[in-house]
Amino acid sequence: MEGVGGLLIFFMRLAAGQTPGEALHVVAGALLTLVYAAYQWGHWRRVSPWRGRLDYALGLIAALSMAGALGTGLWLAWAWWQTRIVERSAEAVAYTPPVSAAHNIMSMLVLTFVGAHLAAVLLRDAAARRRCGSPPRAAAAPGPTPSTTSPATHAPRRTRGSSSSP
C-alpha cells in the first residue's frame, strides 16, 4: 500500500508538478519502517541459514532494496519534517535530488524483487508438493492427514529413493 502511495507521488510530480498525499506517505513510511524491521527479523530467524537458491537470492535483493528505500526515505522524511513541521512552511520541500532518485529506484526494485521472491517461493513449494505426491493445498480434502505407515500392515511406506531390503 505504501508503494502505491509512492507511485502516485512519483507520477503526479512528473505529470502535474504536485505531490498529493505526501504527508501521509512520509508518516506511514516512517511507521512502517518499524513494522518491516520486526517482520524481517522474524522472517530471517525462520528461514536461516542462508541457502544458495533462487528464492534466497531474490529475497536478499528485495531486502537490500527495501533497506535502501527505507534509508533514503528516512533521509527525505527528515527534509520534509524540517520544512513542514519545524519551519511550518508551505513551500516545496527541497529534497536532495540524488537521494530522491535513489529512493524512487530502490522503491521500484522492492516492488520488482518482492514479487519475484514470492513467485520463486510459491514455485519451489509447488514443485516440492509434486515431488512428494501431495495434492495442492486448496484441493486437499479435510480430515486427518495420511500417516507414514500403511494402515493394513503398519509397515513403512516406500518412498522415492528407499530400498526394498530391510
N, C-alpha and C positions, 0 to 999 in steps of 0.2 A: 504494500500500500504506500509506503514511504517512497518507493521507486516511482510509482505513478505520479505522486506529487512533484518529485524531482523532474520527471519528464515533462510535466505540464509547465513548470517554471522554465525549463530549458527551451521548449518550443515557443512559449509565449514571449520570452525575452527576444528570441530571434524574429518572430512574426510581428509582434506588436510593440516591442520595447517595454513591456510591463512584466512584473513578477507577481502574479496573483498567488495567494496562499503562502507567501514567503515566510511569514511569522510562524504559521502552523508547521511548515516544513522544518524550520530551524528547531522549534521546541520539540516536535515529535522525533526528529533525528537525534537530538541530544538525549532524550529519554530512552529511545530505542537502542542507543549505544550500550547502555547498561544491560538491557534485555538480551541483546546479541552476545555480549561478553559472557553472560551467565549461560546462555544456550550453548555457545561454542565450547565452553569449559566442560559442560556435561557431555556434549557430543563427543569431544575428543577422549574423555575418560571412558566412554562406551566403546569406541572403535579403535583405540590404540592397542597395540603398537602399529607403527607405520607398515604398510604393505605396498609392494611395488605393483599396483594395479591401476587401471584407468580411472576407476571411481575415486581412488585416493588422490591421484594426481589432479583430477578436475576439482575435487574438494579443496585441495591445497591452494590451487589457483583462485578458487572462489573466496576462500578465507583470506588470502593475502590481498585480493582485490577489495574485499569488504574492509579490511584493516586500513587500506589506503583511502577508501571512500570515507570511512569514519574519521580518520585522522585529518584529512583535508576538510571534511565537513565541520569538524570542531574548530579548525582554524578559521574557516569562513564564518562560523557562528559567532566567534569572538568579534570579528569586524562588525557583524550585524548588531550584536549586543552593545558594542561601543557607540554605534551610530544611533540606534533606535532607543535604547534604554538609558544609557549613561548621558548622551548628549541630547536626547529627546528630539532628534532631527528627523524631518520627513524627507530630507534629501536622499538621493540614491546612495546606497551603501557602496563604498569604494573597495570592492573586492579585489584582491591581488589576482591579476589575470592568469599567471601560471598555476596558482593554487586552484582557482575556479575551473580551469581547463582540466587539471589533474582530477579534481572531484567529479567532473562530468564523465571523463574517460573511465575512471575507476568504477563509477556507478553503473555504467553500461557493461563493463566487464563483469561486475557482480551479477547483473541480470542474465548475462550470457552463460557464465560458468556455473551459477547455482542451478540453472535449468539443465545444463549438460551433466552436472554431477548427479542430480536427481534422476535423470534419464539413465545414466550408467548404472546407478544403484538398482533401479527397477529392472533393467535388462539383466543384470547379474542375478538378482533374486529369481526372476522368471526362468533363467537358464538353470539355476540350481534346483528349482522345483521340477523342471522337466527331467533333469538327470535322476532325481530321486523318485520319479514317478508320482509325485504328489499332484493332485488336481489343483487348478488355480484357486486362490483363496476365495474368490467370490462364488465359485461353483462348488465349494466344499459343502458336503451335507452336514447338517447339525448333528450333534451327538458325540459319543466318545471317539477318540482318535484310535486308530488301529495300534495294537501293541507290536512289539518286535518279535513275538513268538507266535507260531501257528496255534490257534485255539485247540485243534484236534490232537496234536502231538506234543505241544509245548516245546517243540524243537525250534532252535533259532531259524528264522527265515534266511534263505540265501539272498545275498545282495550282490550287486556287481562287484567283481573282484574277489569274492570269497571262494574258497576252495571247497570241494566236496568231501575231502578227507578230514577226520576229526582232529 
